[in-house]
Amino acid sequence: PARPKVAAYPFTTLSPALGTAVHQGKRIVIADIPGLIQDAHAGVGLGTRFLRHIQRTRALVYLVSADREDPFKPWKDFETTRNEIGLHDELLLQKRSLLVLNKIDLLTDAEIRANVEEIQKHGWNPVAISAKTKRHIKLFWRALFKVFS
C-alpha cells in the first residue's frame, strides 16, 4: 500500500514515482509527478525534466490544495499547471483528466463549497478530499478508475 508523505507544504513529490492501484479487480499504474510552477515548460523549477513523463500517461489527475483565505487560488493553481502542460505539448490537454481538491480537512464546509463552486464555474467538477484524514477517499478512487475506464 502507498504511504504518501503528507505535511503542510506545497510540494511533497521531489521525483517521479510509479505505483500500482487496484480497485474492484481493475489495475492501473500511477505516476506521481511533482507540482509544476509557472514557466516550468521553459525549465524553471522541476521544469521539462518532469513534463516529459506526462507524455507517457493515459490520463492526468490534477491535485490542487484547497485554500481557506482565497477560494480562487485552487483554480489559479490548476490553470497555471494546465497552461504549463499546454505550453510543453498542447496535445496533453486532450488527455482524460480528473481534478482533485485536497486538504479539505483545513477548511469549514462553507469554505470547501466556495473552493468547489469556483472551480465548477469553469466547467470542472472536482473531487474534494483530505489525503490526511481520508475524507472522501472512496469517491476519489471511484472517480479515478472511471477516468481510466
Contacts in CASP RR format, 6 or more apart in sequence:
PFRMAT RR
TARGET T0000
AUTHOR 0000-0000-0000
METHOD contacts of the structure
MODEL  1
PARPKVAAYPFTTLSPALGTAVHQGKRIVIADIPGLIQDAHAGVGLGTRF
LRHIQRTRALVYLVSADREDPFKPWKDFETTRNEIGLHDELLLQKRSLLV
LNKIDLLTDAEIRANVEEIQKHGWNPVAISAKTKRHIKLFWRALFKVFS
2 19 0 8 1.000
2 21 0 8 1.000
4 12 0 8 1.000
4 131 0 8 1.000
5 12 0 8 1.000
6 12 0 8 1.000
6 131 0 8 1.000
6 132 0 8 1.000
10 65 0 8 1.000
11 34 0 8 1.000
11 35 0 8 1.000
13 32 0 8 1.000
13 33 0 8 1.000
13 34 0 8 1.000
13 35 0 8 1.000
14 34 0 8 1.000
15 34 0 8 1.000
16 31 0 8 1.000
16 32 0 8 1.000
16 33 0 8 1.000
16 34 0 8 1.000
16 50 0 8 1.000
16 53 0 8 1.000
17 31 0 8 1.000
17 32 0 8 1.000
18 29 0 8 1.000
18 30 0 8 1.000
18 31 0 8 1.000
18 32 0 8 1.000
19 29 0 8 1.000
19 30 0 8 1.000
19 31 0 8 1.000
19 32 0 8 1.000
20 27 0 8 1.000
20 28 0 8 1.000
20 29 0 8 1.000
20 30 0 8 1.000
21 27 0 8 1.000
21 28 0 8 1.000
21 30 0 8 1.000
21 141 0 8 1.000
21 144 0 8 1.000
23 141 0 8 1.000
23 142 0 8 1.000
23 144 0 8 1.000
23 145 0 8 1.000
24 145 0 8 1.000
26 145 0 8 1.000
26 148 0 8 1.000
28 144 0 8 1.000
28 145 0 8 1.000
28 148 0 8 1.000
30 61 0 8 1.000
31 53 0 8 1.000
31 56 0 8 1.000
31 57 0 8 1.000
33 50 0 8 1.000
33 53 0 8 1.000
33 54 0 8 1.000
34 46 0 8 1.000
34 50 0 8 1.000
35 46 0 8 1.000
35 50 0 8 1.000
35 81 0 8 1.000
36 46 0 8 1.000
36 47 0 8 1.000
36 50 0 8 1.000
36 51 0 8 1.000
36 80 0 8 1.000
36 81 0 8 1.000
36 84 0 8 1.000
36 85 0 8 1.000
37 44 0 8 1.000
37 45 0 8 1.000
37 46 0 8 1.000
37 80 0 8 1.000
37 84 0 8 1.000
38 44 0 8 1.000
38 80 0 8 1.000
38 83 0 8 1.000
38 84 0 8 1.000
39 84 0 8 1.000
40 46 0 8 1.000
40 47 0 8 1.000
40 48 0 8 1.000
40 50 0 8 1.000
40 51 0 8 1.000
40 84 0 8 1.000
40 88 0 8 1.000
41 47 0 8 1.000
41 48 0 8 1.000
41 51 0 8 1.000
41 84 0 8 1.000
41 85 0 8 1.000
41 86 0 8 1.000
41 87 0 8 1.000
41 88 0 8 1.000
42 48 0 8 1.000
43 49 0 8 1.000
48 88 0 8 1.000
51 84 0 8 1.000
51 85 0 8 1.000
51 88 0 8 1.000
51 89 0 8 1.000
54 60 0 8 1.000
54 85 0 8 1.000
54 88 0 8 1.000
54 89 0 8 1.000
54 92 0 8 1.000
55 89 0 8 1.000
55 92 0 8 1.000
57 95 0 8 1.000
58 95 0 8 1.000
58 96 0 8 1.000
58 148 0 8 1.000
59 95 0 8 1.000
59 96 0 8 1.000
59 97 0 8 1.000
59 98 0 8 1.000
59 147 0 8 1.000
59 148 0 8 1.000
60 85 0 8 1.000
60 92 0 8 1.000
60 95 0 8 1.000
60 96 0 8 1.000
60 97 0 8 1.000
60 98 0 8 1.000
61 97 0 8 1.000
61 98 0 8 1.000
61 99 0 8 1.000
61 100 0 8 1.000
61 144 0 8 1.000
61 147 0 8 1.000
62 78 0 8 1.000
62 81 0 8 1.000
62 82 0 8 1.000
62 97 0 8 1.000
62 98 0 8 1.000
62 99 0 8 1.000
62 100 0 8 1.000
63 100 0 8 1.000
63 102 0 8 1.000
64 74 0 8 1.000
64 75 0 8 1.000
64 77 0 8 1.000
64 78 0 8 1.000
64 81 0 8 1.000
64 99 0 8 1.000
64 100 0 8 1.000
64 101 0 8 1.000
64 102 0 8 1.000
64 126 0 8 1.000
65 73 0 8 1.000
65 74 0 8 1.000
65 77 0 8 1.000
65 101 0 8 1.000
65 102 0 8 1.000
65 103 0 8 1.000
66 74 0 8 1.000
66 101 0 8 1.000
66 102 0 8 1.000
66 103 0 8 1.000
66 104 0 8 1.000
66 106 0 8 1.000
66 107 0 8 1.000
66 111 0 8 1.000
66 112 0 8 1.000
66 115 0 8 1.000
66 128 0 8 1.000
67 73 0 8 1.000
67 74 0 8 1.000
67 115 0 8 1.000
68 106 0 8 1.000
68 107 0 8 1.000
68 111 0 8 1.000
71 111 0 8 1.000
71 114 0 8 1.000
71 115 0 8 1.000
71 117 0 8 1.000
71 118 0 8 1.000
72 118 0 8 1.000
74 101 0 8 1.000
74 115 0 8 1.000
74 118 0 8 1.000
74 119 0 8 1.000
74 126 0 8 1.000
75 118 0 8 1.000
75 119 0 8 1.000
75 122 0 8 1.000
78 99 0 8 1.000
78 119 0 8 1.000
78 124 0 8 1.000
82 93 0 8 1.000
85 92 0 8 1.000
85 93 0 8 1.000
86 92 0 8 1.000
86 93 0 8 1.000
96 147 0 8 1.000
96 148 0 8 1.000
97 147 0 8 1.000
98 127 0 8 1.000
98 143 0 8 1.000
98 144 0 8 1.000
98 147 0 8 1.000
99 119 0 8 1.000
99 124 0 8 1.000
99 125 0 8 1.000
99 126 0 8 1.000
99 127 0 8 1.000
100 126 0 8 1.000
100 127 0 8 1.000
100 128 0 8 1.000
100 129 0 8 1.000
100 140 0 8 1.000
101 112 0 8 1.000
101 115 0 8 1.000
101 116 0 8 1.000
101 119 0 8 1.000
101 126 0 8 1.000
101 127 0 8 1.000
101 128 0 8 1.000
101 129 0 8 1.000
102 129 0 8 1.000
102 130 0 8 1.000
102 131 0 8 1.000
103 130 0 8 1.000
103 131 0 8 1.000
103 132 0 8 1.000
104 112 0 8 1.000
104 115 0 8 1.000
104 128 0 8 1.000
104 129 0 8 1.000
104 130 0 8 1.000
104 135 0 8 1.000
104 136 0 8 1.000
105 130 0 8 1.000
105 132 0 8 1.000
105 133 0 8 1.000
105 135 0 8 1.000
107 115 0 8 1.000
112 128 0 8 1.000
115 128 0 8 1.000
116 126 0 8 1.000
116 128 0 8 1.000
119 125 0 8 1.000
119 126 0 8 1.000
120 126 0 8 1.000
127 136 0 8 1.000
127 139 0 8 1.000
127 140 0 8 1.000
127 143 0 8 1.000
128 136 0 8 1.000
129 135 0 8 1.000
129 136 0 8 1.000
129 137 0 8 1.000
129 139 0 8 1.000
129 140 0 8 1.000
130 136 0 8 1.000
131 137 0 8 1.000
END
